[in-house]
Amino acid sequence: MLQIIKYIKIRYYLFFAICFVFGIFIWYYIFCFNNIYPSMVNEWIITSIIIFLVIQILYLLKLLLETILRFISFKCKSERLFKISQFLS
């Protein structure tokens, strides 16, 4: 058990280190982009917010469809609908 915990901690720290390095490169790219195209800053921020909201709404609709299929499968006792809902998740 101690080996497993040690392995998980190593993977956990490695994950955060990789995310930190990628985060630094992403911020560097954003700052370079904003310095080269200063008039695009507002458009970039608005587009980023819109894309974020669209992704969240699509994810919410997927979860809603999955939940509806599961409720219908339980009500109708249909194994096929339940498997379709599992496939979506």
C-alpha positions in Angstrom: 0.0 0.0 0.0 2.9 2.4 0.8 4.3 1.8 -2.7 1.0 2.7 -4.3 0.7 5.9 -2.3 4.3 6.8 -3.1 3.6 6.1 -6.8 0.4 8.2 -6.7 2.2 11.1 -5.0 5.0 11.1 -7.7 2.4 11.1 -10.5 0.5 13.9 -8.7 3.6 16.1 -8.4 4.6 15.3 -11.9 1.1 16.3 -13.2 1.3 19.7 -11.4 4.8 20.3 -12.7 3.8 19.6 -16.3 0.7 21.8 -15.9 2.8 24.6 -14.4 5.3 24.4 -17.3 2.4 24.4 -19.9 0.8 27.3 -18.1 3.9 29.4 -18.3 4.2 28.7 -22.1 0.5 29.6 -22.5 0.8 32.9 -20.7 3.9 33.7 -22.7 2.0 33.1 -25.9 -0.9 35.2 -24.7 1.3 38.1 -23.8 3.2 37.9 -27.1 -0.1 37.8 -29.0 -1.5 40.8 -27.1 1.7 42.8 -27.7 1.7 42.1 -31.4 -2.0 42.7 -31.9 -3.1 45.2 -29.3 -6.4 46.0 -31.0 -7.4 42.4 -30.8 -7.3 42.1 -27.0 -11.0 42.9 -26.4 -12.1 40.6 -29.2 -9.9 37.8 -27.9 -11.3 38.1 -24.4 -14.9 38.2 -25.7 -14.4 35.2 -28.0 -12.7 33.2 -25.1 -15.7 33.9 -22.8 -18.2 32.9 -25.6 -16.3 29.7 -26.3 -16.1 28.8 -22.6 -19.8 29.3 -22.2 -20.7 27.3 -25.3 -18.5 24.4 -24.1 -20.2 24.5 -20.7 -23.7 24.6 -22.2 -22.9 21.7 -24.5 -21.6 19.7 -21.6 -24.7 20.5 -19.6 -27.0 19.4 -22.5 -25.0 16.1 -22.8 -25.5 15.4 -19.0 -29.2 16.3 -19.3 -29.6 13.9 -22.2 -27.8 11.1 -20.3 -29.9 11.7 -17.2 -33.2 11.7 -19.2 -32.2 8.5 -21.0 -31.4 6.8 -17.6 -34.8 7.9 -16.1 -36.6 6.6 -19.1 -34.7 3.3 -19.1 -35.6 2.8 -15.4 -39.2 3.7 -16.0 -39.6 1.5 -19.1 -37.2 -1.2 -17.8 -35.2 -0.9 -21.0 -31.6 -2.2 -20.9 -30.8 -0.8 -24.3 -31.6 2.8 -23.3 -29.5 2.3 -20.1 -26.5 1.1 -22.2 -26.9 4.1 -24.5 -26.8 6.4 -21.5 -23.7 4.6 -20.3 -22.1 5.0 -23.7 -22.7 8.7 -23.5 -21.0 9.0 -20.2 
